[in-house]
Amino acid sequence: MRVRGEGPRDAIIVAIGEASGLFEDQVGRPFVGKSGRELTRYFQLSARIDRSDVYVTNLVKERPETKRVTGNNPPTAADIKRDESELAAELLSIAPMWVVAIGRYSLQWLLGRKATVTDCRGFAFPLPDAAIEKIARLTATNVDRARRRLGETLVVSVTHPAAGLHDTDTQSDIHFDFKRLGEFVRGELDPTPPIDQFPEPDYRERSLLPSLTPRRVALDTEGLVKRIWGASVSWQAGTGYVLRCSNAQAMRTFKRFVLDSG
């Protein structure tokens, strides 16, 4: 069944998923299965946005072909080519202020093939001119008119809510993505890059690093070009630790820490 978008035609937010799934295919509405319930929950609890105020749609309007009764296949290039003109018409008609890219297929359709959710999540990007030109071409619309309609549109990438159903470790990432979206929409956070959640981080000098099990860490060098005097490391938000190269013991510990962290 062909599943078209639903929601206010004057919405300031358009959420774009990848393709309809089994439940969507059965009832003809987007995001009504388990991932749909998760989407509604994250909009409401994390972004503090009512889903009824959002126009929800998919890049691909029909469930990708699969031999499985349950589960979904990713959309193919043929699926996208078949349905992308309908998505382009939706965006041109609504002209939203915000577009939420749910998953990598909708993200790459908007920002280009090199865009990844990992790199883009947590930031707002102007809708590229290449995307506006594509929308104009697909809708047989004058490019200047498309620019007037979509020239101020910003794209926010979020981790797909369905990921949290399969891997609970990603639920904190999904919460962060939707929380950041809500902050953008309400004007609590300036979407102009760079986004710095901690404009004045707490830096402390250390001679030794604690014994930590491998985890995600942020590493950087400190100094001038060809004159590196130390390194910084952080494993908790808002706090960084600085090590001086002159401290041989600290640097040996630092090297061992980096190797242990993978």
Secondary structure, DSSP 8 states (H G I E B T S, - for coil): -----BS-TT-SEEEEEEE--HHHHHHT-SS-SHHHHHHHHIIIIIS---GGGSEEEEEESS----S-SSS-----HHHHHHHHHHHHHHHHHH--SEEEEESHHHHHHHH-TT--HHHHTT-EEE--HHHHHHHHHHTT--HHHHHHHHTT-EEEEE--TTHHHH-GGGHHHHHHHHHHHHHHHTTSS--SS---S-SS-EEEE-SS-----S---EEEEEEETTEEEEEEEEEETTEEEEEETT-HHHHHHHHHHHHHT-
